[in-house]
Amino acid sequence: METHRGDRGKTALVLQGGGARGAYQVGVLKAIAEISGARRSPFQIVCGASAGAINAAPVAVMAQDFQVAVRHLERLWRGLHCTSIYETIPLKVLLSGSRLAGNLLFRFGGLRAGGALLDHAPLRQLLEREFNRKRLDRAISSGALHALCVTASSYSQGVAVTFFDGVEGIADWQRARRIGRRAQIGPAHLLASSSLSFAFDPVEIEGEYYGDGSLRSTSPLSPAIRTGADRVLVIATRDPLHQVPPKDLPTAPPTFGDIAGHALDILFNDNIEADYERMLRVNETLTLMPEDVRQQSWLRPISALLLAPSQDLRDIARPHAHDLPRTIRILMKMVGAWHHDGRLESYLMFEPAYIGDLIDLGYADTIARADELRSFLGPL
């Protein structure tokens, strides 16, 4: 029997990190806007970490007009370059790298010093220009948005901190190495969530220092559930697990760049996939329990749908590698990542041709699952 939207509970959108791969999420959202035709956002709860937080913010801020939000996101991403995210001027890159290298020397001498490989000043300016606090408040007060959750990793406390903003009545939470804290979310929270360790400097918020939200996010679906979701749509940035034929396995030992690419894969993707599988197992377990026993449990079934790339994004990145700024290509050669499997490029290449291919792939993948998506979202 069909139910009205108000009877079906709340639907959450969960966007994990992925650097430039976040463009794939934009393509998925574009298709969802077309399939649903909804003006008011179909997602009452929006959660993001790292690049996912940057995508989550406009969806939440413009929850009263989902179509406008998605069109804005697409225009924004298609207009990006690496220079929109981090400094690529040779002298500035050299100074950043030198500052990072000198950190060890300064520390040895007992002096206070910091440093990162890249300067994220352009990203800071972009977020300050794009984020609209007043519109977020209107989205919440209108009822279009129940909660916005942005996760960052606290270097000060060694925990994942989910900053949430939304309706009254959502309580703070604390679990193993993760906490939820009500905050008036702004550009600094988005920058903190997307400040990749070593690449970008930590971001200070109220006396604490934060970095990339994927770093300690062991349960990335938890904020959506904690803030009241009954259904969770997850947009991943890695294709489903595939086996590499033995004849195609590399014979040389991995370079520093190869290891860095694998580290990004683990950071952005492993936890979201593992948490999604865990949710499915809990749902299956609950269906096996007698109804009277289930009613006594604090667990509840959560409908979930995972949308992921149908192709290996490394294969899409490799042909566009020369679009990277010259300084970044030199850095990649120095760390042994140039002309390898394309993994590192797939995360760092904020250039129009590659970004456009990812948006188009996300759109096509989602259109192909239109019936499944309509069934999941239900009547809007």
N, C-alpha and C positions, 0 to 999 in steps of 0.2 A: 504494500500500500504506500502511495506517495505521501510524503510529509512536507509541511511547509518549512521554509528555511529556518525559521525561528525554533522549530521543534528538533532540528537536526544537530544542534550544537554548533560549535565553532570549528572552522577550518584554519589550519596553520600552514604557512609557507616556510620551509627551512632551506636556507641557502648557505652552504659551506664555502670555504675559501677555494682559491685556484688561480690567483693572479690574473693574467690575461685570459685564462680559460673561463673567467666569469662572463665573458661575452656569450658563451653557450647558454647560460641561464637567461640572458636577454632574449635570445631566439625562442626559447621555450615559453617565456612569458608573453612574447608577441603572439605565438600560436594560441596560448590559453585565452588571451584577450579576444582573438578572432573566434575561437570555438565557443566560448561562453557568451560572447556578446554583452557581457555585464558592464554596466557603467560603474556601479558601486563595486568595490573590490570583492572578489569571492573569498579573500583571505582576511579574516578578522584578526588573526595573529600573524605577525611577520617576524622571523628570527634569522639573524645572519651573523657570520663570523668572517673576518678577513675581507676578501673581495666580496663575499656574500653579504657582508654588512653594508657595503657601499651600494649594492643592488637592492638590499632590503629597504634602505631608507626612503627612496622615492616612492616605492610601492606603498609604504606605510603613510608617508606624508601626504600623498595624493590618493588615499583610500576612497575618497568620495568620487573620484573619477579614474577608474582603473585604466580606461582606454588612453587617457591623456598621460598617465604615469608611464605606461609601456612605450608610447611613442616618444616621450621625453628620454627615457632610458636608451632607446635605440639610437636616437640622434646623438646623445652624449657619447655612447660607446663608438659609434662609427666615426666620430670626429676626433677620437683619441690618437695620440702618438706616445711613444716612450717619454718624450719631453713633457707630456701632460702629467706623468706620474713621478718621474725622478729626473734629476739633473744628468745631462749627457754631455755637457760642455767639457772637453778634455781636461782643462785646468781644474774645474770643480771636482770631476771624478778623481783626478790625481790627488787633490787635496783631501778628499774624503778617504781615499785609500791610505794615504800617508798618515792621516790622523788615526785611522784604525790600527795601522802597523805600529805607530808610535805609542799607542796605548800601553803595550807591554813594557816599553822602556820607561814611561812615566810611572807606571805602577811599581816597577822595580825600584824606582827612586823615591817611592812613598808619596807621589803626587796624585791628585785626583784628576782623572781623565776619562773621556768617553770616546766613542767613535763608531762609525758604521761605514759600510762599503759604498752606499749610495745616499744622496741627499733627497729626502722626500718633500722638500719645500713646495714643488709644484702640486703634489697631491693635497697637501694641506690647503693651499690656495683654492684648489678645485672644490674641495669639500666645504670650505667656508663660503664659497660663492654659491654653491648648489643647495645647501641645506636650508630649509625654511621652517623655523621653529613655530611660527604662528600658525602655519598651515597644519603642522602636526597636531597642535592643540585643538584645532577645529575638527580634524579627523577623529580625534578621541571623543570630543564633546558631542559630535554628531551621531556617534554610535557606529560609524563605518569602521573604526579601528578599536579593537579591544586592547591590544598590547603590541609594542615594538620591543624586541629583545636584541641586544648587541653584546656579543661575548668578546672579552679581551683576556689576556693572560697577565696576571699580576706578578711582576718580578719581585715586588716587595714581600708578598705573602706566599708565593709559590702555589697559587690556586687559579682556577678559571673563574672569572667574575663575569656574570651576565648582568649587564645594566638593562633594566626594563623600565618602560614608560607606558602608562596606560590608565585604564579606569581604576577608580578606587576599589579597594577590597582585595587586590592581588598582594599576597604577603611575600616578604623576603623568604628565602630558603637557604639552607646550608646542608650539603651532602659531602661525601668524601672528595676533597680537593676541588670542590666547586660550590660557588655561592651565587645567589640571586640578590641583587640590590637595586631598589628603586632609585632612579636618577632622572634628572631633566636632561635627556639625551641631546647632544649637540655635536658639532663637527669634531671636537677633540675625541669623543668616544669612538667615532667611525675611524679616525686616524689611528688611534691606539689599537683598535681591532685589526687593522690592516698593516701594522708596522712589523714586517717580517724580521725575525731575529737575524742579527749580523748585517743584513742588508740595510735596514733602517734603524735610526735611533729610537729608543724607548720614548713613550709619551707620558708626561706627568699629568695626573688628574687628582686634584685634592691631596697632594703630598705623596701619592703612590705612583710607581712607574709601571707602565703596561706595554705589552707587545702583542704580536699576532694572536688573534683569538683562537686559532686552530691548534696552537701549541699545546695547551693543556685541556682542550675540550674533549674529554674522554666520552662524554654522553651528549653529543650535539642535539639530540632530539628532546632532551630533558626540559629546556626552557619552554618549548612549545606546550608540553604536557603540563608543566608547572603553572603556566598561565591560563590553562583551561581548554586546551584543544581536544576535540573528539576525533578529528581527522587531521592527518599530517601529509602534506605533499612535499617530497624532498627532490630537489634538483641537484644532481651530482655533476662533477666535471671530469669524470674518468669513465671510460668504456668498461663494460663488464669484464671480469677476469677472463683472460685468454691464455692459452698455453703456447709458448714459443717452441717450435720444432727443434729438436736437439741439433740439427745441422745448422740452424740459424743462431745458436747461442754464441756470444762473444768468446773469443779464446784469450784475449789480452786482459790483464787485470784492470779493474775500473780506475779511472782517473778521479781526481778531486772533484771535477765538474760532474762526472757520472754519479758519484756518491751524493753530491748536492742535489742533483735531479731526483734521485731516489728518495732523499730526505724530504723534498717537497711533496712527492707523491704520498709518502707516509703521513706527513703533516696534514695535508688537505683532504685526503680521501679515505685512509684506512678506518679512522674512527667513525665517520658517517656511515660507511658500509657495514661495519660491525654493529653499530647501534641500531641500524635498520633491521638487520637480521635478528638481533636480540628482541626487538619489538614484535617481529613476526612470531618468534618462539613463544613469547609471553601470551600473545593473542591465541595461539594454538593451544597452549596449556589451559587457558581460561575456558575455551570451548569444551574441553574434556572434563571440566569440573561440574558437579551437580549445581543447579541454580542456587539452592539454599547455601551451599558452601561458598559459591562465588560472591554472594551478597555480603558475606562476612569478611571478604578480602578487601584491602585498600587498592588492589590492582583493578584496572578496568580495561576492556578492549579498546584499542585505538585503531581506527581504519588508517591504512597507510598506502601510499603509492610512491614509487621511486622512478624518476625519469633520468636517464643517463645517456651519454653519447652512444650512437650506434657504430661509431668509428673510433679508431685510436687517434687521439688528437696530436700525437707526435708526428704521424704521417701527414697531417695537414700543416703542421708547423714547419717541417723541414724545407719545403719548396720556397717558403717565405723568409728563410733565415737571413738572407742578405738585406732584408728591409730593416734589420736592427741597426741602430746608430753605430758608427765606426768604433767609438770608444767601447761600447758594450761587446762588439765582436772581438775586439782586442782582449778584453777581460776574459771572454769565454775561451779564447785560444790559450791564454795564460793558465787557466785552470783545467785545460784538457777537455772542454765540452764542445768545441767547435767541430762540426761535421761528424757528430756522433749520432745518438738515437733521436735527437730533437726534443728530448724531455725538458731540458732547461729552457730552451727557446719557447716551448709551448706555454710556460708560465710567465716569461719575462717580456714577450713580444707584443707590446701594445701598439701595433701598427695597423692601418686601415684594411689592407688586403686580408691579413690573417684574421683580424677581428670580424670582418665581414663574412668570411667563410664559416666561422664558428656560429655567428648569429643565424646564418642561413641553415646550417646543419641542425641547430637547436629547434628552429622553426619546422623544418621538414620532419625531424624525428617525432615531434609532438603532434603534428597534423596526422601522421601515420597512426597515432594512438588516440585519435579524437573520440572514438566511441568509448574507449576505456576511461578517458578523462571525463567525459560527460557523465558517465555512470558514477564516477567517484565524487564529482562535485555536486551532482544532483540538481534539483530545481533551484534557480537563483532568483 
